[in-house]
């Protein structure tokens, strides 16, 4: 446990004891008795959120410019940039980064407004190692953005939380994460309730089911009797439903049962539910469930 100290503008200092990995949140208010202590914590939390949003926004802006081989620092100054800030009601570059970090300003708007169109249309004659890396990252982002829309924008950097592995058809929520864009969780994910609710953003699926090559991986737990040939029957059932098995782990118990963990690729929740239904009909299978933690 370590103390976190924060000095306020009026000279007061608030000290909170926490772990090295824990992030300040509103949950701490329930442990405070006086309104003065609660007020100090609120100020501290708000400043921490702005700081992390600034870092995330800066990274997203720089990445957007790099996608076109441009350096953001060359365009975030001058009369045209000042006019862009004024038109958007943004007071300075720091506030602009914070808005991008919270998903309220799209980085592509900056590129379209500030960078000459000729630069955006040009294709490099030679591809350096770094350009190849950026191209691969850009293609990965395009595959991701076609699945998720963040507050109406479908080109925000997102990643799917491994704790709940959401798939098209699942109710979802998003949280701005430091350095990795927006984390997508299932709405009923227990870990999501532990995250800072100030960083929550509205997210929606752009598709009803994932296309070929974009399937989502989920884990299924199958409890069955330990009898010969049952594993073969299960794999044949997966194959008949067009399900690709990524990995499988099986262990047996003393009471002659088997616990099977399958990592499978699915297009959406409907395909997953159909798979569970078909597996439950196989003689010898005791239970089938989706693992979400």
N, C-alpha and C positions, 0 to 999 in steps of 0.2 A: 504494500500500500504506500502511496506517495501523496504529499499535499500539493494541491494546485492553488497558487496565490494569484489574485488579480487585483490590480490597483485601479480604483475608479477615479473619475475626474475630480470628485470632491475631496480626494485624499484618503478615503476609506479603503480598507483592504479586505477582500473576502477570501477565506481559505477553506478549501473542500478536500477531504481525504478520499482518494479513489485509487483504483488500480492503474497501472501504466497503460493498459490497453483500453480502459473505459472512457467513453466520450460523455461530456457533460450533457445532461438532458433535463427536461422539465420534471421527470420522475423524482429528482432530488428534492423538489419543493415539499413533498409530503413528509420529509424528515426534518423540516425546519419549523420552529415554533413561532418566532417573531416575524412580523411583516417586513421588517428591515432586512433580515437575512434572506427572505424570499425575494425581495426586490433586487438585492445584490446578485443573487444567483441568476435571476432573469436577465440582468444586464450582461453577466458573464457569458451565459449561453448564447444570447443574441450576437455578441461580438465574435464568439467562436464560429457560429454558423456563417456569418458574413465572411470571415477569414477563409473558411474552407470553400465557400461558394466562389470567392475570388480566385483561389488557386485552380479550381476545376474549370471556371470560365476562361481563364487565361490559357490553360492547356487546350481546351476545345477550340478557341479562336486560332491559336498557333497551328494546330493540326489541320484546320480547315484551309488555311492559307498554304500549308505545305503540300496539300493534295494537288495543288496546281503549280508546285515548284516555286512558290512565292514566300518571302519573308514578311511576317506580319508587322514587324517593327518599322518597315519602310512605309507602310500605309496607315498606321495608327497615329498620324500626326498631319499637320497642315490644314489648310482651309477646308478642303473637302471633308476631312474627318470631323472637323469642328462643326460643319454644317450637318453632318450625319447625326452627331450627338444632339444638336439643337432640335432637329426635326423629330427625333425620337424622345425628346424630353429627358435626356440622360445627362447628368451633371458630372462629366469627367470620365476618364478611361477606367478608373477603379469601379465606379458604379456600373459601367458597361460590362466588365468582367463578372460582377456579381449577378447581373440580370441573366447573362449567358449561363452561369453556373446553376441558377434556379430554373433554367429552361424557359425564361420569359423573353429571351432574344435569341434568334437563330443565327449562328455564326455565318451561315451562307449569305445572309443579308449583307454582312460586312464585305464579303468578297465581291458580291455582285455590284455593290455600290462604289467601292473604293478601288478595285483593281480594273485596269483597262480590259475590255472584252477581248482584245487581240491576245493578251496574255493567257486568258482562259481557254482560248481556242487553239493555241499553239500546242503542237506535240513535240516533245524533245527528240532530237535526231539520234542521240545516244542515251542508253539507259545505264545509269550508274548503279552500284550495289544499293545505295540508299533509295534511289528512285524505285527499284524493284521491290524493296521492303515496303515503301509507302504505297505502291500500287497494290501489293497483296493485302495490306491493312485496309485500303479503300474498298477493295472487292469484298472483304469480310464484312465491312460496315454496311455495304449495300445489301448483302444477304440478310443481315440482321434487321436493317431498317424496314425491309419489306414485310416483316412480321409484326412489328410494334410501332405504334404512334404515341409520342410523348406530348401531351397537351396540344394535340392537333398537328404536331410536326413529326414527319416520318423519317428524318435523317439525323436524329440525335443518337449519340453513341450509347448503346445499351448492352447489358449482359444479363444472362439468366442465372438466378441464384441456384446454387447446387443443393441447397438445403431442402428445396421443395420441387425443383425441376418443372416449372410450369409448361404446359403445352396448349396449343390453340383450342379454345373451348373452355379453358379454366378461367374463373374470375381472377383478375390480377390487379396488383398495385405496384407502384414504382417509388424508389427512394434514390435521391442523388447521393452518389458515393464518391469519395475522394479519389480522383485520378482515373476512375473507370466508368465515368458517365452515370447512367441510371441503371440501378439494379432492379430486375423484375422478379417479384415474388407472387406466389399464389395468395389470394386474399385471406385464406385461412391458415397461412403459414405462421407457426408459433414464433419463429425468429423475427418475423416482420413486426410483431407487436412490441418487440424489445428495441427496435430501431428508433432513432430520433424522428418523431412525427413532424417536426418542423421541416424536414427535408423530403416529405412525401409529395409526389406529383401524380397527376392523372395520366394513366396509360390505358391504351386499348389495343386489341388485336386488329391488324390490318387485313387479316385473312381468316377464313373459316377453317382452313386446314393447310398445313405446310406442304409446299411443293416437293417435287423429287429432288433429293440431295439436301433438303433443308429440314428433314424430319428431326424431331426432338427425342432425346434419349430419356427414358423413364425406367425405374426399377420396380420389378414385381416380385413379391414373396409368395411362393407356392408351398404349402404344407401338404404332404402326401404320404401314402404308405410306402415303405421301402420294399418295393417288389420289382422283379426283373421286367424290363421292357417299358416301364412307365415313362422314363426320360425320353425314349425314342418317340413315344406317342405324343408327348408334350411338344417336342421340337417339330414333329410333323404338323401339329395343329397350328403352331406359329407360322410355318411355311405356307400352309393352306390359306392363311389370312393375309399373306403378303408382308409378314413381320420379319424384320431382320434382327437376329440376336447378336448383340455386341459382345456380351460376356455372360458367363454363368458360373455360379459358385454353389456347391451342394455339400451339405453335411448331414450325417445321420445321427439319430438319437438312440438312447438305450431302449426306448419302447418301440423300436422298429419303425420309426417314421423318418422322413427326409425333409429337410428345409432347403428349398431351392431359391436362389436369388438370381433373377434374370434381368440383365440390362438390355432393353429392346428399343428399337427406333419406331416411333409412331407419328402419324400425320396430325392427329387431333384426339380429343377426348372421346369422341364417338368410336373411333377405331379401337382405342384402349378398352372402352367398356364392352365392345363386341368381343374382344379377345378374352377378357375376364369371363364373360358369359359362356363362351365356348369351352374354355378350360374347366369351368366348374361342372360341365357335363361329363367329363372323363372319369371313368370308374377308378377309384383309388386316390383321387385328389380330394383332400379334406377342406382346404380353404385357399382362396386366391385374393390377394390384396395388393394395392399400390403402395409402395414405400415412399413417404414424403419427407422423411427426416433421417 
